[in-house]
Every structure is written in C-alpha cells, then in structure tokens.
Amino acid sequence: MWNWKAAVLSIILRGPIFLVAAVRRGWIAALSALITESIFCAVSAGFYGAIVQSLKDGEPQWLTGIVLAGVLPLIFQGLEYLLHWYRGTPHLRIAEIVSVIVSAISALFNWYAMRRGTLLVGTQSRSFGGDLSRLPRLVFNFLALLPRRLASLAKKNSFRVSAEQTDLSLES
C-alpha cells in the first residue's frame, strides 16, 4: 500500500527545507535539491504513511510511538542523507538536522491524525479536501496535547500532595 496523501504533504513540508538550505549555491543547486527531495518524498513518505496507517491502532501505544517517531524516521533519514550526499546537495548537515526534527514531529502528527480518521487512504479514506479542512483543528489539538497532559499530571500530583498533607494533619 502507498499513502499518496502523506506523500503530497511531505513534499510540501520537506521540499522547502532543502531548497532553502541549498539556495546560497544558486538556483540550480536549490532546484536540484528540491527535485531530489520531492522524488524521494513521493516514494518514501508514501510508503512511510502506509506503515503509519497500518500501525495507527497498534498497542502498546508507547512502543508504537517509538517505532513511528524514532526507528522508522532514522531509517528513512539515513536513506535521504545518502541520496542527497550522492547528489551533492549543499549544506546537507543543517538540512538533515531540520529534516530529522520535522520527520519525528510529522510522524507523530500523522499517527495522531490517522487515529482520528484523517489522512487515510483505501477503504477507510475520506476526500483529500475533507482531510485538509480538518487539519487546522487537528494541528491545534496535537500541539495542545502535551500541555494538556502535563497539566493533568500536575493536577494529579497536587491532589496527591494535598491528600498526603491532609493525612499528616489528621495524624498530628
């Protein structure tokens, strides 16, 4: 299976990273880097998106997250680095650093979105336009997820501390 939605969004998100990194060497180098990345993304992100979709309901979630945001991006980033190195992409180190960060975050976001029925292909899919219209809300909720979890954890800890203080005061 190949997830064309993931491929299109990956090209849009990652292509400019290599374009900007290479533009100091001139427009030919920049366009070469952009085309190289676009072709790589069309193939690799499509397959990667299919893997994310197949693991979207994987358990345990912590292990699925490690595989999707850590292990698989390292494999794909290694291939990407070799391709750009072979093609002579200028400023490859900084482009790859940014690309690794974007890959990890986008992998987690794709997983998050797919678990909510967006960016899926095949029998589970909706229209791409419908998916795009859902993206702003999903991005907001995704970005708010960590602060919400931290607030929830802090709240649980404050209740625990409060309960311990109450227990101590009752013992006195």
Backbone as ProteinMPNN parsed JSONL, in Angstrom:
{"seq_chain_A": "MWNWKAAVLSIILRGPIFLVAAVRRGWIAALSALITESIFCAVSAGFYGAIVQSLKDGEPQWLTGIVLAGVLPLIFQGLEYLLHWYRGTPHLRIAEIVSVIVSAISALFNWYAMRRGTLLVGTQSRSFGGDLSRLPRLVFNFLALLPRRLASLAKKNSFRVSAEQTDLSLES", "coords_chain_A": {"N_chain_A": [[0.85, -1.177, 0.0], [0.389, 2.332, -0.548], [0.532, 5.565, 0.663], [-0.735, 8.203, -0.688], [-1.565, 10.697, 0.195], [0.038, 11.283, 2.412], [2.452, 11.41, 1.052], [2.136, 13.671, -0.654], [1.744, 15.768, 1.238], [4.168, 15.57, 2.596], [6.043, 16.276, 0.631], [5.334, 18.958, 0.303], [5.944, 19.931, 2.841], [8.636, 19.195, 3.383], [10.218, 19.642, 1.117], [10.822, 22.474, 0.827], [12.748, 22.77, 2.869], [15.179, 21.721, 1.911], [15.446, 23.235, -0.386], [15.8, 25.843, 0.642], [18.12, 25.404, 2.158], [19.995, 24.957, 0.164], [20.008, 27.214, -1.451], [21.956, 29.213, -1.303], [24.003, 28.385, -2.902], [23.094, 28.899, -5.372], [20.403, 28.991, -7.8], [20.178, 26.734, -9.411], [21.386, 24.66, -7.942], [19.689, 24.765, -5.742], [17.17, 24.136, -6.864], [17.77, 21.59, -7.792], [18.195, 20.248, -5.378], [15.612, 20.503, -4.307], [14.072, 19.069, -6.203], [15.263, 16.531, -5.957], [14.599, 15.94, -3.27], [11.807, 16.022, -3.461], [11.209, 13.872, -5.189], [12.255, 11.783, -3.655], [10.603, 12.03, -1.377], [8.086, 11.526, -2.511], [8.187, 8.82, -2.995], [9.238, 7.579, -0.559], [7.786, 8.79, 1.628], [5.215, 8.115, 0.969], [5.204, 5.308, 1.299], [5.982, 5.245, 3.956], [3.817, 6.592, 5.153], [1.874, 4.668, 4.662], [2.776, 2.647, 6.354], [2.484, 3.926, 8.841], [-0.31, 4.196, 8.807], [-1.055, 1.488, 8.871], [-0.191, 0.822, 11.408], [-1.65, 2.445, 13.056], [-3.476, 1.83, 15.098], [-1.945, 0.402, 16.801], [-0.732, -1.42, 19.638], [1.387, -1.816, 22.472], [0.802, 1.688, 22.903], [2.981, 3.367, 23.53], [5.194, 1.967, 22.57], [4.567, 1.783, 19.871], [4.68, 4.506, 19.255], [7.44, 4.999, 19.647], [8.546, 3.409, 17.609], [7.358, 4.589, 15.331], [8.09, 7.322, 15.51], [10.774, 7.301, 16.024], [12.468, 4.957, 15.289], [11.716, 4.229, 12.552], [11.854, 6.821, 11.212], [14.66, 7.251, 11.464], [15.721, 5.286, 9.789], [14.631, 6.045, 7.272], [15.678, 8.641, 7.151], [18.391, 8.109, 7.031], [18.58, 6.941, 4.49], [17.708, 9.146, 2.992], [19.744, 11.01, 3.556], [21.965, 9.72, 2.366], [21.169, 9.759, -0.342], [21.007, 12.56, -0.875], [23.641, 13.256, -0.295], [25.02, 11.83, -2.264], [24.008, 13.172, -4.509], [25.128, 15.607, -4.089], [24.055, 17.707, -2.573], [24.157, 20.943, -1.282], [25.058, 22.237, 1.993], [24.163, 20.127, 3.537], [24.241, 18.992, 6.119], [22.886, 20.778, 7.965], [20.41, 20.835, 6.711], [19.621, 18.169, 6.981], [19.497, 17.93, 9.778], [17.338, 19.624, 10.402], [15.447, 18.282, 8.88], [15.296, 15.772, 10.183], [14.139, 16.515, 12.632], [11.692, 17.567, 11.726], [10.687, 15.235, 10.573], [10.31, 13.482, 12.777], [8.379, 14.896, 14.284], [6.341, 15.167, 12.356], [5.762, 12.486, 11.896], [4.652, 11.699, 14.349], [2.459, 13.437, 14.307], [1.075, 12.549, 11.99], [0.375, 9.979, 12.839], [-1.275, 10.65, 14.999], [-3.313, 12.058, 13.592], [-4.241, 10.064, 11.846], [-5.241, 8.206, 13.637], [-7.519, 9.485, 14.23], [-9.032, 9.309, 12.005], [-8.204, 10.765, 9.748], [-6.271, 11.608, 6.839], [-6.099, 9.084, 5.81], [-5.918, 6.382, 3.46], [-7.426, 4.249, 0.965], [-9.992, 1.913, 1.883], [-10.766, 3.127, 4.238], [-10.671, 5.81, 3.827], [-11.333, 9.352, 3.464], [-12.305, 12.239, 1.516], [-9.567, 14.099, 0.103], [-9.765, 16.866, 0.236], [-11.619, 17.102, 2.341], [-10.027, 16.041, 4.391], [-7.986, 17.986, 4.444], [-9.455, 20.19, 5.324], [-9.922, 19.454, 7.935], [-7.428, 19.56, 9.063], [-6.415, 22.057, 10.332], [-7.732, 22.134, 12.893], [-6.919, 19.659, 13.914], [-4.127, 20.037, 14.017], [-3.988, 22.102, 15.933], [-5.101, 20.762, 18.191], [-3.25, 18.683, 18.423], [-0.892, 20.106, 19.022], [-1.673, 21.113, 21.448], [-1.833, 18.892, 22.991], [0.417, 17.92, 24.555], [0.792, 20.066, 26.508], [-1.737, 19.79, 27.774], [-1.587, 17.178, 28.805], [0.566, 17.476, 30.58], [-0.553, 19.35, 32.337], [-2.642, 17.822, 33.379], [-1.189, 15.81, 34.658], [0.157, 17.374, 36.557], [-2.032, 18.255, 38.018], [-2.987, 15.813, 39.095], [-0.777, 15.193, 40.699], [-0.862, 17.352, 42.482], [-3.241, 16.831, 43.819], [-2.506, 14.463, 45.072], [-0.416, 15.355, 46.748], [-1.894, 17.125, 48.313], [-3.667, 15.321, 49.534], [-1.835, 13.792, 50.996], [-0.88, 15.741, 52.753], [-3.23, 16.266, 54.169], [-3.598, 13.79, 55.382], [-1.323, 13.783, 57.043], [-1.907, 15.945, 58.707], [-4.118, 14.982, 60.055], [-3.005, 12.963, 61.549], [-1.564, 14.318, 63.431]], "CA_chain_A": [[0.0, 0.0, 0.0], [1.125, 3.59, -0.646], [-0.342, 6.647, 1.114], [-0.441, 9.366, -1.526], [-1.81, 11.918, 0.961], [1.266, 11.52, 3.176], [3.492, 11.796, 0.1], [1.899, 15.059, -1.082], [2.018, 16.671, 2.36], [5.594, 15.514, 2.889], [6.73, 17.091, -0.376], [5.044, 20.361, 0.618], [6.582, 20.29, 4.107], [10.071, 18.949, 3.437], [10.913, 20.184, -0.056], [11.415, 23.791, 1.086], [13.923, 22.674, 3.754], [16.365, 21.519, 1.076], [15.516, 24.388, -1.278], [16.396, 26.956, 1.395], [19.487, 25.047, 2.547], [20.889, 24.959, -0.998], [19.851, 28.414, -2.274], [23.196, 30.005, -1.309], [24.838, 27.899, -4.001], [22.458, 29.266, -6.629], [19.082, 28.411, -8.043], [20.289, 25.386, -9.992], [21.619, 23.752, -6.809], [18.482, 24.761, -4.914], [16.135, 23.368, -7.568], [18.209, 20.198, -7.797], [17.9, 19.718, -4.036], [14.149, 20.423, -4.195], [13.605, 17.955, -7.035], [15.742, 15.307, -5.316], [13.778, 15.699, -2.085], [10.427, 15.754, -3.889], [11.142, 12.492, -5.689], [12.453, 10.905, -2.502], [9.389, 12.086, -0.552], [6.973, 10.888, -3.211], [8.31, 7.375, -2.798], [9.419, 7.148, 0.828], [6.707, 9.237, 2.517], [4.028, 7.327, 0.632], [5.324, 4.026, 1.988], [6.006, 5.526, 5.399], [2.429, 6.866, 5.524], [1.167, 3.387, 4.677], [3.187, 1.959, 7.58], [1.798, 4.614, 9.941], [-1.723, 3.829, 8.752], [-1.227, 0.096, 9.306], [0.099, 0.745, 12.847], [-2.347, 3.524, 13.76], [-4.14, 1.314, 16.299], [-1.002, -0.516, 17.442], [-0.577, -1.43, 21.091], [1.154, -0.653, 23.317], [0.98, 2.95, 22.191], [4.316, 3.924, 23.751], [6.108, 1.273, 21.671], [4.205, 2.229, 18.522], [5.232, 5.858, 19.128], [8.902, 4.911, 19.491], [8.824, 2.875, 16.279], [6.943, 5.541, 14.297], [8.767, 8.622, 15.607], [12.201, 7.146, 16.235], [13.144, 3.929, 14.495], [11.474, 4.377, 11.107], [12.473, 8.037, 10.655], [16.112, 7.103, 11.338], [15.995, 4.502, 8.575], [14.337, 6.871, 6.1], [16.615, 9.764, 7.135], [19.659, 7.583, 6.544], [18.463, 6.843, 3.025], [17.632, 10.506, 2.46], [21.082, 11.586, 3.648], [22.806, 9.115, 1.327], [20.733, 10.263, -1.644], [21.425, 13.958, -1.031], [25.105, 13.263, -0.311], [25.394, 11.378, -3.601], [23.627, 14.226, -5.454], [25.932, 16.793, -3.811], [23.241, 18.793, -2.011], [24.931, 21.801, -0.381], [24.582, 22.47, 3.356], [23.386, 18.919, 3.838], [24.169, 18.729, 7.562], [21.802, 21.557, 8.572], [19.153, 20.384, 6.11], [19.274, 16.878, 7.587], [19.095, 18.158, 11.174], [15.963, 20.134, 10.351], [14.627, 17.218, 8.326], [15.081, 14.769, 11.237], [13.169, 17.084, 13.582], [10.396, 17.607, 11.033], [10.235, 13.853, 10.389], [9.803, 12.94, 14.042], [7.126, 15.588, 14.625], [5.291, 14.837, 11.38], [5.367, 11.093, 12.111], [3.712, 11.697, 15.476], [1.217, 14.089, 13.886], [0.363, 11.639, 11.089], [-0.196, 8.929, 13.683], [-2.379, 11.308, 15.713], [-4.386, 12.35, 12.63], [-4.795, 8.818, 11.333], [-6.049, 7.605, 14.713], [-8.772, 10.242, 14.235], [-9.703, 9.105, 10.73], [-7.768, 11.731, 8.738], [-5.088, 11.274, 6.045], [-6.125, 7.664, 5.489], [-6.219, 6.004, 2.083], [-8.072, 2.945, 0.877], [-11.393, 1.813, 2.281], [-11.013, 3.981, 5.408], [-10.363, 7.201, 3.49], [-12.269, 10.431, 3.127], [-11.714, 13.043, 0.446], [-8.386, 14.864, 0.497], [-10.267, 18.186, 0.636], [-12.172, 16.956, 3.689], [-8.887, 15.897, 5.299], [-7.323, 19.288, 4.58], [-10.293, 21.076, 6.142], [-9.803, 19.017, 9.323], [-6.055, 19.711, 9.546], [-6.153, 23.115, 11.321], [-8.185, 21.717, 14.226], [-6.04, 18.576, 14.357], [-2.828, 20.624, 14.378], [-4.178, 22.789, 17.215], [-5.266, 19.759, 19.247], [-1.979, 17.979, 18.549], [0.037, 20.987, 19.738], [-2.181, 21.296, 22.809], [-1.835, 17.607, 23.676], [1.454, 17.858, 25.582], [0.438, 20.916, 27.657], [-2.878, 19.199, 28.492], [-1.111, 16.02, 29.577], [1.366, 17.988, 31.694], [-1.486, 19.948, 33.301], [-3.341, 16.714, 34.022], [-0.225, 15.19, 35.566], [0.36, 18.311, 37.666], [-3.256, 18.23, 38.819], [-2.963, 14.563, 39.857], [0.251, 15.314, 41.737], [-1.302, 18.298, 43.515], [-4.221, 16.114, 44.631], [-1.762, 13.511, 45.885], [0.259, 16.126, 47.792], [-2.945, 17.619, 49.196], [-4.148, 14.182, 50.316], [-0.786, 13.444, 51.951], [-0.876, 16.778, 53.791], [-4.421, 16.041, 54.976], [-3.295, 12.618, 56.201], [-0.365, 14.194, 58.06], [-2.544, 16.816, 59.693], [-5.015, 14.158, 60.853], [-2.178, 12.181, 62.458], [-0.975, 15.192, 64.463]], "C_chain_A": [[0.9, 1.247, 0.0], [0.153, 4.701, -0.271], [0.02, 7.924, 0.36], [-0.661, 10.676, -0.78], [-0.572, 12.275, 1.786], [2.39, 11.977, 2.251], [3.345, 13.258, -0.319], [2.244, 16.034, 0.036], [3.498, 16.692, 2.721], [6.399, 16.353, 1.9], [6.552, 18.574, -0.053], [5.817, 20.816, 1.854], [8.109, 20.212, 4.038], [10.849, 19.511, 2.258], [11.562, 21.537, 0.207], [12.638, 23.769, 2.001], [15.187, 22.586, 2.903], [16.532, 22.643, 0.067], [16.232, 25.535, -0.579], [17.85, 26.649, 1.76], [20.462, 25.189, 1.383], [20.886, 26.268, -1.774], [21.112, 29.282, -2.315], [24.131, 29.601, -2.449], [24.231, 28.196, -5.361], [21.169, 28.487, -6.842], [19.144, 27.019, -8.657], [20.499, 24.363, -8.883], [20.364, 23.633, -5.949], [17.373, 23.94, -5.57], [16.492, 21.889, -7.643], [17.904, 19.539, -6.451], [16.398, 19.537, -3.842], [13.602, 19.235, -4.985], [14.021, 16.616, -6.432], [14.865, 14.961, -4.121], [12.345, 15.363, -2.463], [10.266, 14.33, -4.395], [11.297, 11.51, -4.532], [11.2, 10.857, -1.639], [8.218, 11.375, -1.217], [6.995, 9.38, -2.983], [8.294, 7.024, -1.314], [8.267, 7.561, 1.741], [5.412, 8.5, 2.214], [4.047, 5.977, 1.324], [5.314, 4.212, 3.502], [4.59, 5.806, 5.908], [1.602, 5.598, 5.58], [1.515, 2.587, 5.935], [2.488, 2.587, 8.78], [0.331, 4.212, 9.971], [-1.935, 2.391, 9.252], [-0.986, -0.07, 10.806], [-0.707, 1.745, 13.679], [-3.042, 3.077, 15.036], [-3.254, 0.351, 17.079], [-0.933, -0.327, 18.952], [0.702, -2.178, 21.442], [1.516, 0.635, 22.577], [2.381, 3.516, 22.366], [5.322, 3.274, 22.802], [5.842, 1.668, 20.223], [4.784, 3.617, 18.27], [6.732, 5.851, 18.923], [9.26, 4.43, 18.09], [8.531, 3.926, 15.209], [7.713, 6.852, 14.329], [10.275, 8.51, 15.783], [12.863, 6.208, 15.248], [12.953, 4.142, 12.995], [12.029, 5.675, 10.536], [13.993, 7.934, 10.524], [16.491, 6.314, 10.091], [15.785, 5.365, 7.336], [15.294, 8.056, 6.01], [17.988, 9.318, 6.666], [19.673, 7.462, 5.029], [18.44, 8.226, 2.375], [19.013, 11.16, 2.461], [21.984, 11.041, 2.535], [22.45, 9.633, -0.065], [21.21, 11.697, -1.873], [22.956, 14.077, -1.054], [25.604, 12.875, -1.701], [25.12, 12.463, -4.64], [24.402, 15.522, -5.208], [25.127, 17.973, -3.284], [24.082, 19.627, -1.05], [24.249, 21.954, 0.979], [23.714, 21.315, 3.843], [23.226, 18.697, 5.338], [23.0, 19.48, 8.2], [20.446, 21.133, 8.011], [18.7, 19.074, 6.745], [18.855, 17.033, 9.051], [17.656, 18.642, 11.225], [15.018, 19.041, 9.868], [14.323, 16.13, 9.358], [14.034, 15.267, 12.228], [11.779, 17.1, 12.967], [9.839, 16.195, 10.875], [9.632, 13.283, 11.661], [8.459, 13.575, 14.411], [6.02, 15.209, 13.651], [4.852, 13.389, 11.514], [4.362, 10.995, 13.256], [2.393, 12.346, 15.091], [0.414, 13.186, 12.953], [-0.318, 10.528, 11.872], [-1.421, 9.469, 14.42], [-3.573, 11.524, 14.776], [-5.045, 11.065, 12.129], [-5.634, 8.097, 12.383], [-7.413, 8.3, 14.815], [-9.447, 10.237, 12.863], [-9.315, 10.046, 9.606], [-6.465, 11.253, 8.1], [-4.982, 9.781, 5.737], [-6.404, 7.473, 4.009], [-6.883, 4.629, 2.102], [-9.508, 3.01, 1.359], [-11.745, 2.731, 3.448], [-10.962, 5.469, 5.066], [-11.599, 8.079, 3.316], [-11.62, 11.213, 1.996], [-10.508, 13.824, 0.983], [-8.797, 16.269, 0.939], [-10.866, 18.16, 2.033], [-11.075, 16.813, 4.731], [-8.205, 17.242, 5.533], [-8.136, 20.243, 5.436], [-10.231, 20.703, 7.621], [-8.422, 19.302, 9.914], [-5.849, 20.852, 10.544], [-6.569, 22.728, 12.739], [-7.285, 20.609, 14.774], [-4.671, 19.099, 14.776], [-2.93, 21.321, 15.731], [-4.27, 21.781, 18.359], [-3.995, 18.965, 19.488], [-0.983, 18.82, 19.35], [-0.381, 21.202, 21.188], [-2.102, 20.011, 23.634], [-0.813, 17.545, 24.809], [1.144, 18.792, 26.75], [-0.745, 20.366, 28.463], [-2.443, 18.027, 29.356], [-0.281, 16.468, 30.77], [0.481, 18.609, 32.767], [-2.236, 18.87, 34.065], [-2.438, 16.019, 35.033], [0.017, 16.075, 36.783], [-0.848, 18.314, 38.594], [-3.316, 16.974, 39.681], [-1.956, 14.635, 40.99], [-0.171, 16.272, 42.836], [-2.365, 17.668, 44.402], [-3.529, 15.137, 45.567], [-1.069, 14.223, 47.037], [-0.76, 16.635, 48.798], [-3.466, 16.506, 50.095], [-3.116, 13.771, 51.357], [-0.727, 14.463, 53.078], [-2.07, 16.607, 54.72], [-4.183, 14.854, 55.894], [-2.337, 12.975, 57.326], [-1.017, 15.058, 59.128], [-3.517, 16.036, 60.573], [-4.251, 13.331, 61.864], [-1.646, 13.02, 63.609], [-1.846, 15.338, 65.659]], "O_chain_A": [[2.029, 1.209, 0.489], [-0.941, 4.774, -0.831], [0.958, 8.631, 0.725], [-0.008, 11.673, -1.089], [-0.182, 13.441, 1.85], [3.192, 12.834, 2.624], [4.328, 13.999, -0.336], [2.955, 17.014, -0.188], [4.022, 17.734, 3.114], [7.329, 17.058, 2.291], [7.505, 19.35, -0.126], [6.291, 21.95, 1.911], [8.796, 21.077, 4.581], [12.031, 19.825, 2.396], [12.724, 21.741, -0.144], [13.482, 24.661, 1.917], [16.155, 23.304, 3.152], [17.66, 22.973, -0.3], [17.156, 26.13, -1.133], [18.711, 27.525, 1.682], [21.633, 25.507, 1.593], [21.698, 26.426, -2.686], [21.311, 30.018, -3.281], [24.952, 30.4, -2.899], [24.778, 27.796, -6.389], [20.887, 27.49, -6.178], [18.243, 26.208, -8.438], [19.86, 23.311, -8.883], [20.017, 22.547, -5.486], [16.712, 23.141, -4.906], [15.612, 21.032, -7.565], [17.414, 18.411, -6.399], [15.958, 18.534, -3.279], [12.763, 18.486, -4.485], [13.228, 15.674, -6.398], [14.436, 13.817, -3.974], [11.732, 14.498, -1.838], [9.29, 13.657, -4.063], [10.563, 10.526, -4.44], [10.776, 9.782, -1.215], [7.443, 10.693, -0.545], [5.953, 8.75, -2.802], [7.439, 6.262, -0.862], [7.814, 6.755, 2.553], [4.599, 8.283, 3.112], [3.036, 5.541, 1.874], [4.709, 3.426, 4.231], [4.204, 5.317, 6.97], [0.73, 5.457, 6.437], [0.652, 1.926, 6.512], [1.961, 1.878, 9.637], [-0.213, 3.92, 11.035], [-2.894, 2.121, 9.976], [-1.515, -0.998, 11.416], [-0.472, 1.878, 14.88], [-3.184, 3.87, 15.966], [-3.736, -0.418, 17.911], [-1.061, 0.785, 19.464], [1.058, -3.117, 20.73], [2.418, 0.658, 21.739], [2.922, 4.097, 21.425], [6.208, 3.953, 22.284], [6.774, 1.863, 19.443], [5.321, 3.88, 17.194], [7.248, 6.616, 18.108], [10.166, 4.971, 17.455], [9.332, 4.138, 14.299], [7.967, 7.439, 13.278], [10.982, 9.514, 15.7], [13.719, 6.618, 14.463], [13.931, 4.227, 12.251], [12.63, 5.647, 9.462], [14.564, 8.472, 9.575], [17.468, 6.639, 9.416], [16.644, 5.419, 6.456], [15.686, 8.444, 4.91], [18.68, 10.066, 5.975], [20.645, 7.831, 4.37], [19.071, 8.448, 1.342], [19.405, 11.792, 1.479], [22.675, 11.798, 1.853], [23.337, 9.914, -0.871], [21.751, 12.015, -2.932], [23.497, 14.922, -1.767], [26.503, 13.516, -2.246], [25.92, 12.653, -5.556], [24.343, 16.439, -6.027], [25.487, 19.124, -3.53], [24.659, 19.087, -0.106], [23.032, 21.821, 1.1], [22.675, 21.513, 4.473], [22.166, 18.253, 5.78], [22.199, 18.872, 8.91], [19.455, 21.076, 8.74], [17.513, 18.896, 7.015], [17.951, 16.337, 9.51], [16.849, 18.129, 12.001], [13.913, 18.894, 10.391], [13.204, 15.619, 9.399], [13.141, 14.515, 12.618], [10.805, 16.697, 13.604], [8.636, 15.988, 11.029], [8.565, 12.67, 11.628], [7.521, 12.879, 14.799], [4.888, 14.958, 14.064], [3.686, 13.08, 11.271], [3.352, 10.3, 13.15], [1.327, 11.877, 15.49], [-0.801, 13.068, 13.107], [-1.465, 10.179, 11.593], [-2.469, 8.824, 14.459], [-4.708, 11.208, 15.13], [-6.267, 10.997, 12.005], [-6.627, 7.451, 12.05], [-8.345, 7.764, 15.415], [-10.325, 11.057, 12.591], [-10.024, 10.125, 8.602], [-5.66, 10.579, 8.742], [-3.899, 9.278, 5.44], [-7.053, 8.309, 3.379], [-6.898, 3.943, 3.123], [-10.161, 4.047, 1.252], [-12.913, 3.077, 3.624], [-11.192, 6.306, 5.94], [-12.712, 7.617, 3.065], [-10.513, 10.889, 1.567], [-10.447, 14.161, 2.165], [-8.245, 16.804, 1.901], [-10.653, 19.08, 2.822], [-11.164, 17.383, 5.819], [-7.884, 17.598, 6.667], [-7.568, 21.028, 6.195], [-10.464, 21.556, 8.477], [-8.259, 19.287, 11.134], [-5.157, 20.642, 11.54], [-5.825, 22.976, 13.688], [-6.932, 20.615, 15.953], [-4.116, 18.653, 15.78], [-2.058, 21.152, 16.583], [-3.595, 21.93, 19.378], [-3.69, 18.61, 20.627], [-0.314, 18.309, 20.249], [0.461, 21.445, 22.053], [-2.286, 20.046, 24.851], [-1.16, 17.149, 25.922], [1.223, 18.356, 27.898], [-0.757, 20.462, 29.691], [-2.876, 17.895, 30.501], [-0.407, 15.904, 31.857], [0.722, 18.425, 33.96], [-2.443, 18.994, 35.272], [-2.872, 15.681, 36.134], [0.075, 15.584, 37.91], [-0.699, 18.368, 39.815], [-3.656, 17.049, 40.862], [-2.234, 14.197, 42.106], [0.128, 16.036, 44.007], [-2.401, 17.93, 45.604], [-3.922, 14.998, 46.725], [-1.122, 13.759, 48.176], [-0.521, 16.584, 50.005], [-3.685, 16.722, 51.287], [-3.479, 13.434, 52.484], [-0.544, 14.093, 54.237], [-1.94, 16.782, 55.932], [-4.535, 14.909, 57.072], [-2.519, 12.518, 58.455], [-0.718, 14.921, 60.314], [-3.719, 16.401, 61.731], [-4.78, 13.022, 62.932], [-1.309, 12.477, 64.661], [-1.485, 16.04, 66.604]]}, "name": "protein", "num_of_chains": 1, "seq": "MWNWKAAVLSIILRGPIFLVAAVRRGWIAALSALITESIFCAVSAGFYGAIVQSLKDGEPQWLTGIVLAGVLPLIFQGLEYLLHWYRGTPHLRIAEIVSVIVSAISALFNWYAMRRGTLLVGTQSRSFGGDLSRLPRLVFNFLALLPRRLASLAKKNSFRVSAEQTDLSLES"}
